Amino acid sequence: MVIITQDMIKQLQILMEASEEPHKIAFENLHQGYRSETMIRFLKARDGNISKAHNMLVDCLNWRTENEIDKILSKPIIPAEFYKSVRDSQLIGMSGYTKDGRPVIAVGVGLSTYDKASIHYYVQSHIQINEYRDRVILPSATKKFERHISTCVKVLDMTGLKLSHLNQIKLLTVISSIDDLNYPEKTDTYYIVNAPYVFSACWKVVKPLLQERTRKKVQVLSGCGKDDLLKIMDYESLPPFCRRQGSGSSRYSRSSTGDDCCFSLDHGFHQQLYNYIKQQAAGVKSRAPIKQASFHVGFPEPNLTGCKIVQTIETEFHKLENQNGFTSEQNEHKTNENEHQKETNA
């Protein structure tokens, strides 16, 4: 792993100081007083190559300016019932903090359906969570734990992952590309839990395609991951799908509501996020009432590595499909039957 030196930071800073005024303003909004730390993130993402890091940072600033990302937290997804359907089909939430103060972001990968709205709403929602994390959650954690905190950890629940998820590959690729290009080095570790065979098979062929820096961030834990995660966080901060064996997102989402469910709009994190967005929207002077419409953001083109990874996943999924002799629908039916049987026996 490349060590970022003060000289690298200084050279990148000189390049940024020579930027045009719009870029300077966008950079001020981006780093929020942590100029060096922000430049380090982009340098790490480009393995210490100053020229590539500068190009990446400029591209990010252009993306933020062209898509008015600084205003996205004043663009609520309305009405509330529609936003609830987005939340119910895009399972993500915050369950607490690690012992050293990093936010714990829980993601229900296997049971997110992304079928209640257009791709633009899901992208908007994802970016809003990113921006809220960076502008509200991380500064709050910095104050609470009395040290600068600029990253989070993510716990990805693979419960329910099946061959039919291949249909979601475009949306997930878009979201992943947005994060890689515009929010680099914001996640320290990705913990994979409740991983079924289909994930293990894909991970085996995808892992060699990832950069070493990325591979080191991914940890596939045994079962629900409870024992491993308790080494870095208290029980109260564990995502509920990690609290006991067999407690994946499906069991959890059907039996938990309100403040117990970190994916739910009723959960404290999502209530605070949604209220914050509504307050920001109320503070924006507008002659016309807010209408229901997605906040369209330009989708970045995945790089060659990203395209190869997608192709590899697609190929592996089709292999699994042929080996098992099932169609995606049949696999889904079988999975649902098993889940129902588990619920009956519980």
N, C-alpha and C positions, 0 to 999 in steps of 0.2 A: 504494500500500500504506500502511495506517495505521501511524503511528509510536506505539508504546506509551510513554507518559510515566510518570514517577514518581508524578505526581498520580493517574493512572488506577489504578496499582498500589495506592496508599495507600487510595483510595476502596473498591476491591474488598476490600482487607484489613480495613477497618472493617466491611464487611458480613459478612465471614467470621467476624470476632471476635464478632459478635452472634448467631452460629449456635447451635443447640442442641448439647448436649454430644456426642451421637452423631455429628453432622456434624464437630465439632472433632476427634474421635478419628479418624474416617475420613479427614479432610484431612491429619492428621499422618502417617498411614500412606501416603497418596498422595504427598505432596511429599518425604518422606524427607530433610528438612533443607533443601530448596531451595524454600522457600515462594514467594518472589518469582518465580523462574523458572517455577514451575507456574502461578501466576496470569497471567503473561505469555502462556503458551500458550493459556489460555482466552480472554484478551482478544483475542489475534490471531485466534482462531477465530471471534470475533464482531465483528471489525473495530473493536475499541476501544469497543464499546458496553458500558458497565459493567453495566447492568441485565441485558442479555442474557447477558453473560459470567458473572454471578453465578448466574442461573437455570440456565445450562448446567452450571456447577460443582456446584451443589446437586443437580441431576438425576443427574449422574455419581456423586456421593457416595451418593445414594439407591440407585442401581443397584448400586454396589459393596457396600453394606450388605445390601440385600435378597437379593442373590445370593451373599453371602459370598465375594466375589472375593479378599479377603485370605487365604482358606484354599485357593484353587484349586491352589496349588503343593504342597499336601499330599494331592491327590486324583489318584493315578496312574491312567492308563488301562491296565487289565490284562485278560488276561494279556499278557506281552511279545509273543507272536506276533500277538495282535490289534492291539496298539499298532503293531507293524511294518507291518501291513496299512493302518493309518490313515496312517502316514508314507509308504508307497509310493503312496498315492492322493491325498495332499495334499502336493504337492512344495514344500517350503520348507526353507531351511537358512541357515547363516551361513558365508560363504566367506572372511571376513577383515575387514580394516579399511581405510578410506581413509587417505591420507597424513596427514591431520589427526586421525585417531583415531576416526572414526565407524564403527560396525559396518556391514558390507555384507551385507544380507539378500537372498538369491537366491530367486526364486519361479518355479516352472515352471507358469505359468498355462495354457498350451495343452495340457499333458499330465496335469494333475491331473484325476482322474476322479471323485473323491468318491463312489465306489460301493461301498465296503467297510464302511461303518458308517452309523449314522443321523446326521442333521444335528447332533444334540446333541454327539456325539463330536468332530466337526470343529470346532464352535464352541469346545468345551472346549479342544481342542488349540491352536487359534489364540490364545485368551486366555492359555493357559499360556506360549506363546512370547512374547507381549507382556509378561507379568508377569516372566518370566525375563530378558528383555531389560532391563526397567526396574530390576529389583532386583539383578541379578547382572552382566550384561554391561556396562551403561552405567557403574555404579560402578567396575567393574574397569578399563574404558577410561579413566575419569577419573583413576584412580590411575596407570595405565600411562603415559598421555600428559601427566600433570601439568597438566591443565586440565579444567574442568567440561565433560563431554560428555553431552548429554541427548537426542540425536537420532541417527537412522541414515539410510542411503540404501538404496533397494530397487532391485534389477535384476530386471525382469520378462521372462521368456523366453516369447515367444508361439508358439514352435515347436509345430505340431500343432493350433493353434486352427482350429476349423471350425464349421459351422452347428449341429452337434449340441450345442455347448456352451450353447445357449439353455436346455437342460434344467437347467443349473446356476445360472441367474440368481437364483433365490430364495436359495440358500445364499450366493452371493457378495454379494448385496445385504445380507443379514443381517450378514455379517462386515464389510463396508464401513461399515454404519451403526454397528456397535459401535465401530469404530476412530474414525470421525468424531466421535461423541458422547462417547466416554470416553477416548480416547487422542489428543486433538487435537495437531497440530503435532509429532508424534514422528518424522515422516519428512521430511527436507529435500527430497529429489528422488526421483522415480520414473523410472528409465531403462528404456525399452521397447526390447527387442532382438529380432532374428529375427522381425519382424512380417510376417505374410502379408497378402494383399490383403483378407481378411475383416476384419482389425483396422483397416487403413487406411481402409476404407469406413465402418466404425462410428465411428472416431475423428473423421472429418471432420464427422459430424453431431452427435456428442456434445460435442465441444470447445466450441462456442459456448454450451452449456448450463451449463458449469462456471463457478464464480466465478473471477475473475482470479487470486486467490491460489493456487487449485488448478491452474489452467492453467499458471502459471509453474513449478510443481513437476514437471510432466511433460515429459520430453524423449524424443522418438522418435529413436533412433540408427540409423545406417545399418548394415545387416547385423547381425553379431554384436556390434557396438559396441566391439570391442577397442581400437581406436586412441583413441576418445574417453574410454573408461574408464581407460586407462593414464595419462591426464592427472591423475586424482585418486586412483589407487591403484596399488600395485605389481602385477606380474604374478602373484605368489603369491596375491593377494587376489581376482583375477578369478574370477567363477563359471566353472566349466569350460565351460559352454555359450557363453562369450564368448571363449574362447582361440584359436579359429581359425574361419574362415568355414565354415559348414555344420555346426558342432558344437553343434546345438541339444540340448534336453533328451532327445529320443528316442534319438539316437545315443549321447549321454553316459550315460544311465541304463542302456542295454543293455550297454555295454562297460565301465562303471566300477563298482567295488564298494568297500566298506569306507571307509577314510579318504579315498579319492579322490573320493567322491560326497557332496557336501554335503547331498543330500536323504536319504541313507541313515541308518537307525538306527545303523549302525556308525560313522558319522562322529563325530569328536571332539565337535562341538557338541551333537549329539543324545545322545551317550553321557553327556556332562556334565549336560545338561538332565534326562534320564530318571533318572540316579543322584541328582541333586539332589531331584527330586520323591519318589523312593523314600525318601530320607533324611528329608525333611520329614514324610512319612507315618509313618515309623517313630517319629518323635518325638512324634506325636500319640497321647495315651492313649485307647485304645478297648477296650471290652469284647468287641467282636465283630471277627472277621477282616475284612479289606477284601474286598468283593465286587465282581464285575464289574458296573458300572453307570455310565452317563454322569452327569456333573455338569451338571444342567439349569440353564441361564441364561436369564433373561427376554430375549426378542428385542425390540429397539426397533423402533418403526414408522418406516419411511423417510419423510423429509420430502417435500414436494411436488416439490422439485427432483429428489430421488432417484427418485421415482415416474416423473417425466417422462423421466429418463434411461433407466430400465428400459424404458419404453414405446417410446422412440426406438430403443434397441438391438433390441428385439423386431421393430419395424417394418422396420428396416434388414436384419436377418437374413432376414426373410421376402421382402424385395425381392430380395436376393441369391439366395435359393433359387429364386425364380421366374425371375429373369434367366438363371441358369445352366441351368435346366431339370433340376436334380438334386434328389433328396431328400437329407436329412441323411445317410442311410445310404449313398447312392451316393457322396456327397462323401467320406465317411469311408473307403469302400473305395478310392477313387481315391487319397486321400492315403496310405493304408497301402501301396498298390502303389508309389507314388513313393518312399516311405521305404525300402521293400524294395529297389528298384532302386538307390537311392543307396548302401545298405549293400553291395549286390553289387558295385558299381563301385568302392567305397572300397578 
